[in-house]
């Protein structure tokens, strides 16, 4: 490699949000499993806390813990594990991973496609879902459980802005540290030692929690893709107050079936990065 060429990495990282991106909203679905109206719960239990200045993520989980305790600590680690196993992903998600692997392989057999998940929601649900084995790593909020097994407090929280910390951790290599990246991500790592440059990261998300990641990848020339479910593309941008620096390269409905717009967008993103990698390999004689 000469000094004139960019550092070479044969990896592509595809990073997903979880709720409303790969599966239906987990809080709403969990409330429904408890026989509770999710809409009413959000209006009467969560929103009043937010109106009093609570952080939205903390308000949501405080209300959920309070409800579990009122139901004799019904939400246990076992309950969440079983719920995660039974939660059905959005159409096409289970086969999406192999499709993207295949797209990359057909263009460049040397390219590795890695999948990661970063959520402000309950990562313990994701870890028990049928798609969990597809991911190299998952990060999200986690509960502390009381002596009776019920959820008692949050022991780990991932905020909207903290999501970007995990993008840096992916770029620098998740196996190079023992502290879950809390200090490692702030260290300088030479470009040639990066596990995967942010230019070779694809991020897929559906809402406000993903805006910091959209912004970072726009800045670093990675790929940001937005998905929506119930709104129209115009409403999605207006609801989130998307600015120019936070825009996505494409916005598609949350449908991962083979011929869907979202699946085509993901394939094109993977193929585009594969061609860039092939060009770099050519320049260094690989």
Phi, psi and omega in degrees: 000131176268168181293343184277345183261155180285154175302142184258130171227134181266024183241149170236131177254123175251116188246132183240144159287174182247293183298129178064008174247311178248334179222164173299161180308123186287327178293312178300316181294322179293318178298318178298324179293338178268003181078027183245138175289117182296319181298315180294320180297316180295321183287320188262338185246321184269312184299321178301326177292317178298320179297336179270005176102005179293146168298140185299319181293315180294322179299317181298314183283328175299313180296324180291318177296317179300318180294320179298318180293326177291339177256039178057044177055050184291326182276101179249175177298323179292322179297315180294322179296315179294320178298317179297322179295326184271346183288121182275129177294166176295152183311129175088348184299312184303326181267353182298321184299312180295325179298318181288323174302316183294319179300317179291317183298320182296331180270323183203101183299343181277349183277133175257131175255121180247143181246138180226158179228130177230118184227147170273001180263203187273099183294337179295331175290316180299322183294342180253002179283159184297339182269357184306319182298345181284344187261140176284328178202153177225140176226145178177190181285143180226148181265152162263139183252139179284180181298331179274001176095348182280158177295133187236328182195163173275127176262347178208135180231138174246113180272174180303312183287331179293340178304324181294331178301322181285334173295318176295323179294319177299315181299320185272346178109113186287345183263004184267008184213162182241006184244027179061024173083004186297326176250328185302320185294343181266357179276148176284131177237127178305143182307321184290347180260000179297140175293314175207121179297151179297340175294343181248027177250134174248127180241133181237123180209169188241349190206200186300326182294343184264352184302316178301323179290319175304314183297314181298315183289329173297318180295321184267004179064034169274199182238123178246126180236130179258145176235152178221158183243295188262335182273176172267164178305322180294317180294324181301311180294323180289320181298322184268356182054049182296130176260174184300321182288348183251007184291156179255158180287333175205153179230120186223158178293150184286081180215115185257016178296160194306319184256015181287160178297321181295317180295320177296322178297316180295318179297315180296321178296314178297315181295322179297315180292323177302318180293323176296318179297317179299321178295318178295320179298322179297321183289337179254006174076026178281000000 
